[in-house]
Amino acid sequence: MSNEDITLTAGDAEVTVQPGNGGRVGGLRVGGTQLLRQGERFGCFPMVPWCGRIRDGRFRDGAAVHQMPLNSPPHAIHGTARDGAWRVARVGAGEAVITYDLVDPWPYTGRVTQQFVLTPDALTLSMSVETYDSSFPAQIGWHPWFNRNLGGEDVRLDFTPAWQEERGDDHLPTGDRTEPRPGPWDDCFGMPGGVDVTLTWPGQLELKVASREEWVVVYDEQEAAVCVEPQTGPPNGLNTLPRQVTPLEPLEAATTWTWRRL
């Protein structure tokens, strides 16, 4: 199957999946209103096989040290899969599955699978990383750019994290945790009960971002959009909190966005 855009519809919701543009969600319309910032680098892209920044682009796996390209100098950011073309595995009513085989510069062989399931009031994004070869550390996350404004008041964010990762001058967690602080943010928060963030566009729409994962990065330093990013570990987590992908145990994660009209 080609990697042309895929359109999923359910009720008055419409999702565009872009296998050829990094396997991202190019758009999410509810009742004709576009919720995601438009542009080839925006929408919602998968962060895999790592999330956020890796310090100096280097991570250790046992005795080996691997260097990733510094695409956000002096660090490497957001994985490699958003730069590749994904293959379409299947498309059904309100559902699509796409895959991506990890290649250089990532030093290990593995396959990433993304599933998109749309219902009239929710979008569920699932992702897995599997290997049939050597084990390796990895992370999974999603980086949606929600439009700050849908034509009325700016969006409001509501969430109650247990802690905030202290951020150093290099934008990476220092390893210390603090009480959650007021924004603006480019920060990682811990939610041990699972990610639960509500975005409210007053008088228009409420959207809940939920995940069983315990980490969320909130980025709202840009005027056009706010980002709420569920992920399987903190930034630089390949070094500080690695999750191993093994032939017996893939790394799997999911997030569900649920919305309602106000």
Secondary structure, 3 states (H helix, E strand, C coil): CCCCCEEEEECCEEEEEECCCCCEEEEEEECCEECECCCCCCCEEEEECCCCEEHHHEEEECCEEEECCCCECCEEECECHHHCCCEEEEEECCEEEEEEECCCCCCCCCEEEEEEEEECCEEEEEEEEECCCCCEEECCEEEEEEECECCCCECEEECCCCEEEEECCCCCEEEEEECCCCCCCEEEEECCCCEEEEEEECCCEEEEEEECCCEEEEECCCCCEEEEEEECCCCCHHHHCCEEECCCCCEEEEEEEEEEEC
